[in-house]
């Protein structure tokens, strides 16, 4: 096994370990299922979602702004259940990261933009504590990527130098921020390419 100086991962969640929690495609599916005007819902979402993602309002307050500002023939609980059902795992990536963590005794930090209730559902549903040591979610720290403070919070958790850490994210602009901050960064698209990139850092499985 090759030697490596890497001691920790900063891992995005949606798009890397799990599907996105509540993205445009999920909102499109919700609009179709519940008979909503997608354009109107999206406009309202754009106004309030950052406030929700940074933990300043609850999911009920968020939904009251984008859906339940008028009477509907379905309940907020039905709509929330639909939101939670959109989250699905990427088993290959989860298993791969767990194996690497075990092989190299890596620290792992979740570095993710996500609202609190969706976050808590995903942590519990997919047993993320079995992989993640520290959770730096936007809803917990009251800011969101690409704010450099998010990355600083993550680095504070691992207490390592930047060259001992690898950041993995699927969003190019957020990867660019990691690179600008001097953190070795992999822009994830699939397990095979990420695995090949990690091998360059000496992280490979037998």
Backbone bond lengths (Angstrom), bond angles and torsions (degrees), N, CA, C in turn:
res aa  C-N    CA-C-N  psi(-1)  N-CA   C-N-CA  omega(-1)  CA-C   N-CA-C  phi
1 X - - - 1.465 - - 1.531 108.32 -
2 X 1.339 117.12 132.86 1.461 121.44 -177.59 1.520 110.94 -67.58
3 X 1.324 116.24 149.25 1.455 119.74 176.75 1.526 109.18 -75.78
4 X 1.308 115.65 154.17 1.458 119.99 -179.13 1.514 109.51 -148.42
5 X 1.318 115.61 146.67 1.457 120.35 174.74 1.509 112.12 -96.97
6 X 1.326 116.43 2.25 1.459 120.75 -177.95 1.519 109.57 -77.25
7 X 1.338 115.20 131.42 1.459 120.03 -178.46 1.530 113.19 -123.06
8 X 1.332 116.83 -6.47 1.464 118.10 -177.53 1.523 111.20 -157.33
9 X 1.327 114.72 153.23 1.463 123.59 171.70 1.526 109.22 -112.15
10 X 1.315 116.03 139.41 1.463 122.06 162.57 1.520 105.51 -104.93
11 X 1.309 117.87 114.47 1.458 121.72 -171.03 1.527 111.80 -114.95
12 X 1.315 116.12 121.57 1.450 119.60 165.87 1.533 107.27 -66.42
13 X 1.332 117.19 155.80 1.463 120.31 -178.62 1.530 110.85 -101.96
14 X 1.337 117.23 -65.76 1.454 120.43 -178.23 1.512 112.55 -68.15
15 X 1.339 116.22 120.16 1.459 120.80 -177.76 1.514 112.97 97.20
16 X 1.344 117.19 -10.99 1.468 121.74 178.95 1.526 110.16 -118.74
17 X 1.322 117.18 -62.40 1.466 121.22 -179.52 1.528 112.32 -95.58
18 X 1.328 115.01 -33.35 1.465 122.01 179.56 1.519 108.76 -132.39
19 X 1.328 115.98 167.76 1.451 119.12 171.00 1.529 108.88 -64.89
20 X 1.311 116.89 167.33 1.452 120.66 175.84 1.533 109.24 -60.53
21 X 1.333 115.71 145.91 1.450 118.86 -177.00 1.514 113.96 -73.53
22 X 1.332 116.76 -45.90 1.468 120.92 -175.48 1.522 108.08 -158.02
23 X 1.330 114.89 74.37 1.466 120.38 -175.81 1.523 111.07 -101.77
24 X 1.317 115.96 -174.89 1.466 121.29 -176.79 1.528 111.54 -58.88
25 X 1.336 116.93 -40.76 1.468 119.50 -179.86 1.531 110.94 -63.80
26 X 1.324 116.73 -40.39 1.468 120.16 178.20 1.524 110.56 -65.74
27 X 1.326 117.14 -39.00 1.464 119.72 178.46 1.526 110.52 -67.54
28 X 1.325 116.64 -34.26 1.462 119.99 175.63 1.523 110.78 -63.22
29 X 1.327 116.59 -42.52 1.467 120.09 177.61 1.525 110.74 -65.11
30 X 1.323 116.46 -38.83 1.467 120.13 179.07 1.527 110.90 -64.33
31 X 1.321 116.49 -43.01 1.462 119.90 179.67 1.522 110.72 -61.04
32 X 1.331 116.61 -41.07 1.467 120.18 179.51 1.528 110.88 -67.27
33 X 1.311 117.31 -43.13 1.469 121.10 -177.12 1.522 111.81 -67.07
34 X 1.332 116.74 -42.47 1.465 120.44 -173.31 1.529 113.86 -100.84
35 X 1.328 117.22 5.02 1.458 120.74 176.87 1.515 113.58 67.72
36 X 1.331 117.08 42.88 1.456 121.92 -178.08 1.522 110.85 -101.97
37 X 1.305 115.72 157.16 1.457 122.50 173.77 1.532 107.22 -78.98
38 X 1.326 116.84 106.70 1.464 120.91 -174.42 1.520 111.47 -61.28
39 X 1.305 118.03 -43.83 1.465 120.43 -177.52 1.523 110.81 -62.35
40 X 1.332 116.75 -43.44 1.458 120.01 179.14 1.528 110.96 -65.79
41 X 1.325 116.80 -43.34 1.458 120.26 178.61 1.522 110.56 -61.97
42 X 1.326 116.91 -40.95 1.462 120.73 -179.46 1.519 111.19 -65.30
43 X 1.322 117.40 -40.89 1.464 120.34 178.25 1.520 111.13 -61.53
44 X 1.306 115.88 -43.12 1.462 120.31 179.41 1.539 110.40 -67.74
45 X 1.315 116.03 -41.25 1.466 121.65 176.70 1.529 110.57 -56.45
46 X 1.311 116.71 -45.93 1.463 120.62 -177.30 1.528 111.86 -59.58
47 X 1.319 116.38 -31.62 1.464 120.48 -178.75 1.529 111.75 -73.72
48 X 1.330 117.39 -40.05 1.471 119.14 -168.84 1.524 115.51 -110.92
49 X 1.344 118.59 -10.92 1.466 117.96 -170.05 1.520 112.88 -66.18
50 X 1.316 118.03 -37.94 1.464 118.92 179.70 1.521 110.60 -60.60
51 X 1.338 116.83 -36.12 1.459 120.55 177.88 1.520 110.55 -64.47
52 X 1.333 116.71 -39.08 1.460 120.08 176.76 1.520 111.25 -69.25
53 X 1.323 117.08 -44.79 1.469 120.71 -176.15 1.522 112.79 -64.69
54 X 1.322 116.80 -24.97 1.463 119.56 179.11 1.529 111.84 -97.07
55 X 1.326 116.66 17.14 1.454 121.22 169.73 1.509 116.05 74.97
56 X 1.321 117.18 19.93 1.466 119.72 -176.04 1.530 113.18 -95.61
57 X 1.331 116.98 -15.00 1.457 121.67 171.47 1.526 108.01 -136.94
58 X 1.329 116.24 159.26 1.455 121.26 178.08 1.522 110.16 -83.43
59 X 1.325 115.51 169.43 1.460 118.93 177.34 1.522 110.91 -64.76
60 X 1.334 117.69 -31.23 1.464 119.93 177.62 1.524 111.03 -66.28
61 X 1.322 116.63 -40.18 1.469 119.83 177.52 1.526 110.21 -67.21
62 X 1.316 116.50 -41.44 1.471 120.81 177.17 1.525 110.88 -59.10
63 X 1.326 116.89 -48.28 1.463 120.21 -178.20 1.523 112.10 -68.24
64 X 1.314 116.75 -29.74 1.469 118.92 176.13 1.527 110.73 -64.69
65 X 1.318 116.33 -29.19 1.468 119.84 179.44 1.537 112.22 -80.59
66 X 1.340 117.40 -36.18 1.467 118.23 -172.53 1.534 113.75 -99.55
67 X 1.339 117.87 -22.60 1.472 120.79 -176.48 1.521 112.79 -127.97
68 X 1.334 115.89 -50.44 1.466 119.56 -169.07 1.528 113.04 -97.42
69 X 1.328 116.15 35.33 1.454 121.43 172.29 1.524 110.26 -78.71
70 X 1.325 115.93 -8.48 1.467 121.56 170.87 1.529 108.32 -144.32
71 X 1.315 115.83 168.50 1.460 120.46 -175.40 1.524 111.35 -64.76
72 X 1.331 115.52 139.16 1.468 121.92 178.73 1.523 108.89 -125.40
73 X 1.337 115.55 162.61 1.461 119.58 177.61 1.530 111.29 -94.39
74 X 1.319 117.13 19.36 1.463 123.75 174.45 1.524 107.19 -140.84
75 X 1.316 116.26 160.72 1.465 120.34 -173.24 1.529 112.09 -96.92
76 X 1.335 116.82 159.54 1.468 119.64 173.32 1.527 112.42 -57.07
77 X 1.338 117.52 -36.49 1.462 119.52 179.51 1.530 111.46 -64.97
78 X 1.321 117.48 -37.57 1.465 120.56 176.87 1.523 110.52 -63.88
79 X 1.318 115.06 -40.95 1.464 119.02 -178.50 1.526 110.49 -69.41
80 X 1.322 117.08 -41.84 1.470 119.84 178.41 1.522 110.82 -63.13
81 X 1.315 117.43 -40.22 1.454 119.84 178.43 1.516 110.72 -60.38
82 X 1.323 115.97 -39.93 1.470 119.57 176.73 1.526 110.29 -61.27
83 X 1.334 117.03 -44.58 1.471 120.35 178.70 1.526 110.47 -57.07
84 X 1.320 116.68 -48.72 1.461 119.78 -177.24 1.528 111.77 -63.44
85 X 1.322 116.67 -33.78 1.470 120.45 -178.68 1.528 112.61 -69.02
86 X 1.328 117.78 -15.61 1.463 119.99 179.96 1.532 112.04 -71.99
87 X 1.324 117.11 -21.80 1.469 121.23 -178.26 1.523 110.69 -76.92
88 X 1.320 115.10 124.22 1.461 121.63 177.39 1.534 108.90 -134.57
89 X 1.323 117.57 151.17 1.467 119.54 -178.58 1.524 112.56 -83.49
90 X 1.321 115.25 158.99 1.457 122.64 164.83 1.531 105.85 -105.79
91 X 1.323 117.84 87.44 1.477 120.86 -171.76 1.528 114.06 -56.15
92 X 1.331 117.57 -39.32 1.467 119.64 -177.98 1.527 111.25 -62.21
93 X 1.327 116.27 -42.28 1.463 120.03 -178.94 1.524 110.73 -72.37
94 X 1.312 117.37 -39.72 1.463 120.44 177.10 1.528 110.56 -60.48
95 X 1.327 115.94 -47.89 1.470 119.66 -178.87 1.522 111.30 -64.52
96 X 1.332 116.37 -40.95 1.461 120.87 -179.79 1.531 110.71 -61.60
97 X 1.328 116.87 -45.75 1.466 119.92 -179.10 1.523 111.44 -67.08
98 X 1.330 117.07 -36.73 1.471 119.93 177.82 1.529 110.95 -64.28
99 X 1.325 116.47 -40.52 1.461 120.12 178.81 1.532 111.30 -65.70
100 X 1.335 115.95 -43.94 1.471 119.13 177.86 1.521 110.88 -61.86
101 X 1.308 116.31 -43.48 1.470 120.48 179.37 1.530 110.55 -57.50
102 X 1.326 115.49 -45.45 1.466 120.18 -179.36 1.529 112.05 -67.36
103 X 1.337 116.19 -42.39 1.466 120.64 -177.06 1.524 112.56 -65.98
104 X 1.335 115.95 -39.09 1.461 120.38 -172.30 1.529 113.41 -111.56
105 X 1.328 116.13 5.31 1.468 120.65 179.83 1.525 111.09 53.91
106 X 1.302 115.68 47.94 1.463 121.89 -176.27 1.524 111.59 -82.19
107 X 1.329 115.72 142.58 1.458 120.39 165.20 1.536 107.90 -79.18
108 X 1.321 116.40 148.11 1.457 119.42 -179.77 1.517 110.18 -133.34
109 X 1.327 115.41 132.65 1.460 122.17 179.62 1.524 108.55 -123.05
110 X 1.322 116.68 127.79 1.463 120.53 170.91 1.512 107.74 -80.60
111 X 1.319 116.81 125.40 1.469 122.80 -178.82 1.522 106.59 -124.70
112 X 1.342 116.63 94.57 1.459 119.04 -164.55 1.526 112.31 -146.20
113 X 1.324 115.66 143.04 1.464 122.30 171.44 1.523 108.76 -89.48
114 X 1.325 116.47 117.94 1.465 119.12 -175.74 1.525 109.57 -164.43
115 X 1.342 116.51 144.36 1.456 121.45 174.04 1.515 111.43 -73.54
116 X 1.329 116.33 155.88 1.463 120.83 -170.33 1.526 113.61 -61.10
117 X 1.311 118.68 -50.69 1.452 119.71 -174.55 1.524 111.69 -66.78
118 X 1.317 116.87 -37.87 1.464 120.65 175.94 1.528 109.70 -66.21
119 X 1.317 116.18 -41.63 1.466 121.13 176.98 1.523 111.52 -57.96
120 X 1.326 116.95 -50.54 1.453 120.65 -176.31 1.526 111.06 -64.02
121 X 1.328 116.26 -38.53 1.466 119.45 176.03 1.523 110.54 -60.31
122 X 1.313 117.05 -45.99 1.460 121.12 -175.60 1.538 111.62 -69.83
123 X 1.318 116.91 -39.40 1.461 120.16 177.33 1.523 110.82 -58.54
124 X 1.322 115.92 -45.51 1.464 120.30 -176.92 1.525 112.24 -76.87
125 X 1.322 116.53 -45.39 1.460 121.27 -175.89 1.523 111.56 -60.73
126 X 1.322 117.18 -40.73 1.457 121.49 -173.47 1.528 112.94 -108.14
127 X 1.323 116.33 15.47 1.466 122.36 175.03 1.531 111.47 48.54
128 X 1.316 116.15 49.08 1.462 119.48 -177.28 1.532 113.60 -62.97
129 X 1.345 120.05 -27.36 1.470 117.33 176.62 1.521 114.21 -62.65
130 X 1.324 118.06 -15.82 1.468 119.18 176.01 1.528 111.47 -71.59
131 X 1.321 116.78 -15.50 1.467 122.02 177.68 1.522 112.22 -115.99
132 X 1.327 117.29 -40.10 1.456 122.44 -169.58 1.525 110.99 -96.34
133 X 1.334 115.61 131.48 1.469 121.23 176.78 1.522 112.34 -89.31
134 X 1.337 117.06 -37.89 1.460 122.20 -176.28 1.527 109.15 -133.06
135 X 1.326 116.21 138.65 1.463 120.97 -178.19 1.527 109.83 -112.69
136 X 1.324 116.01 108.04 1.457 121.48 175.47 1.535 106.42 -109.50
137 X 1.321 114.72 86.34 1.461 121.73 178.80 1.528 109.04 -103.99
138 X 1.310 115.63 148.00 1.460 120.16 -178.96 1.525 111.98 -56.57
139 X 1.328 117.22 -35.42 1.467 120.59 -178.63 1.523 111.83 -70.33
140 X 1.331 117.94 -20.96 1.463 121.81 179.26 1.531 112.03 -87.47
141 X 1.332 116.11 -37.79 1.471 119.78 -172.08 1.530 112.94 -104.05
142 X 1.336 116.76 -0.24 1.469 123.41 172.36 1.532 113.95 65.18
143 X 1.309 115.91 25.88 1.462 121.02 168.55 1.511 106.27 -150.10
144 X 1.321 116.90 174.03 1.466 118.91 -173.82 1.515 110.49 -143.79
145 X 1.328 114.83 152.85 1.469 118.34 171.73 1.533 107.79 -58.53
146 X 1.324 117.47 139.83 1.471 130.00 15.59 1.529 116.35 -92.38
147 X 1.317 118.84 16.83 1.458 120.26 176.94 1.536 108.96 -55.85
148 X 1.338 118.60 122.82 1.462 120.45 179.01 1.521 113.23 -57.02
149 X 1.329 117.32 -23.00 1.461 119.95 179.25 1.523 111.60 -61.16
150 X 1.336 117.00 -32.57 1.471 120.12 177.90 1.524 110.70 -60.08
151 X 1.318 115.65 -45.48 1.457 121.22 -179.15 1.533 110.13 -67.43
152 X 1.327 116.08 -36.62 1.467 120.06 177.72 1.519 111.08 -64.77
153 X 1.336 117.18 -40.75 1.463 120.59 177.00 1.527 109.93 -58.66
154 X 1.327 115.87 -43.84 1.469 119.81 -179.43 1.524 111.09 -64.05
155 X 1.323 117.03 -43.36 1.461 120.33 179.53 1.532 111.21 -66.47
156 X 1.328 116.72 -32.68 1.461 119.92 176.17 1.531 111.25 -62.95
157 X 1.319 116.03 -33.69 1.458 119.84 -179.42 1.526 111.80 -69.20
158 X 1.319 116.95 -43.30 1.466 118.77 -174.96 1.522 113.19 -83.10
159 X 1.346 116.90 -22.57 1.462 121.06 179.12 1.528 111.56 53.86
160 X 1.333 114.42 51.56 1.452 121.92 178.35 1.517 109.07 -132.47
161 X 1.320 115.96 164.47 1.458 119.76 173.59 1.529 108.86 -78.18
162 X 1.322 116.03 160.03 1.463 120.06 -175.53 1.529 112.55 -62.16
163 X 1.326 117.43 -32.55 1.465 118.91 -178.45 1.534 112.66 -76.91
164 X 1.336 116.42 -0.24 1.460 120.64 175.05 1.532 112.03 -102.30
165 X 1.325 115.47 7.51 1.467 121.46 -173.61 1.526 109.91 -127.36
166 X 1.325 116.69 147.23 1.464 121.64 170.35 1.521 108.55 -124.63
167 X 1.314 114.97 130.91 1.461 122.56 178.49 1.526 108.70 -102.33
168 X 1.330 116.93 129.71 1.466 122.09 -179.54 1.520 109.06 -122.42
169 X 1.333 116.08 121.24 1.463 122.13 -179.35 1.517 107.91 -144.87
170 X 1.329 116.67 155.34 1.466 119.89 -179.35 1.525 112.81 -100.96
171 X 1.345 117.93 -3.88 1.460 121.65 -176.33 1.529 109.28 -101.32
172 X 1.339 117.89 114.46 1.467 119.79 -173.54 1.521 114.79 -53.24
173 X 1.331 118.25 -43.57 1.467 118.92 -176.62 1.524 111.44 -65.19
174 X 1.330 117.19 -32.60 1.467 120.23 177.93 1.522 110.97 -74.86
175 X 1.325 116.41 -32.77 1.467 119.88 172.83 1.524 110.67 -64.07
176 X 1.326 116.40 -39.37 1.466 120.55 178.29 1.523 110.90 -60.09
177 X 1.344 116.45 -39.68 1.464 119.71 178.55 1.523 110.30 -63.76
178 X 1.329 116.70 -44.29 1.462 119.82 177.49 1.509 112.09 -56.87
179 X 1.326 116.40 -44.72 1.470 121.33 179.34 1.524 110.63 -63.22
180 X 1.339 116.40 -43.96 1.464 120.51 179.79 1.525 111.68 -61.97
181 X 1.334 115.83 -30.50 1.462 120.20 179.13 1.530 112.69 -82.99
182 X 1.331 116.21 -0.75 1.461 120.43 177.09 1.514 114.90 85.18
183 X 1.342 116.45 16.95 1.461 120.89 179.46 1.530 108.86 -97.08
184 X 1.323 119.84 123.98 1.461 120.66 174.96 1.536 109.47 -54.14
185 X 1.322 115.81 128.16 1.468 120.73 -168.10 1.513 111.43 -132.61
186 X 1.323 115.62 138.62 1.467 121.89 173.13 1.520 108.17 -118.13
187 X 1.327 116.30 126.51 1.463 121.01 175.80 1.529 107.43 -89.44
188 X 1.305 115.66 105.82 1.466 122.69 -171.03 1.522 111.93 -77.31
189 X 1.337 115.55 135.19 1.459 120.81 170.66 1.523 111.14 -125.73
190 X 1.339 116.79 -35.49 1.459 120.99 176.36 1.528 108.47 -160.18
191 X 1.320 115.68 168.81 1.463 120.35 -175.46 1.530 111.49 -62.00
192 X 1.324 116.73 -42.10 1.468 119.96 -175.22 1.521 112.00 -61.39
193 X 1.332 117.06 -46.38 1.467 119.04 -178.00 1.525 111.19 -71.40
194 X 1.323 117.22 -37.15 1.468 119.49 177.65 1.519 110.37 -66.34
195 X 1.320 116.59 -40.00 1.469 120.44 177.63 1.527 110.22 -60.50
196 X 1.338 116.67 -43.32 1.466 120.36 179.21 1.526 111.21 -63.77
197 X 1.330 116.80 -39.67 1.464 120.21 178.68 1.528 111.12 -65.87
198 X 1.324 116.74 -40.53 1.466 120.16 -179.58 1.524 111.99 -66.16
199 X 1.325 116.09 -31.15 1.470 119.27 178.28 1.524 111.24 -61.92
200 X 1.337 117.33 -28.59 1.460 121.63 177.34 1.536 111.47 -64.59
201 X 1.329 115.30 -24.41 1.477 120.90 178.84 1.525 111.27 -95.19
202 X 1.336 117.02 6.85 1.451 120.26 -179.82 1.514 114.73 85.79
203 X 1.340 116.26 10.25 1.464 120.62 -179.66 1.522 109.19 -100.69
204 X 1.312 116.32 99.21 1.452 120.39 -179.79 1.527 109.20 -138.39
205 X 1.308 115.54 155.61 1.451 120.61 178.33 1.508 109.82 -102.61
206 X 1.322 118.19 145.88 1.465 120.72 -179.66 1.528 110.66 -65.84
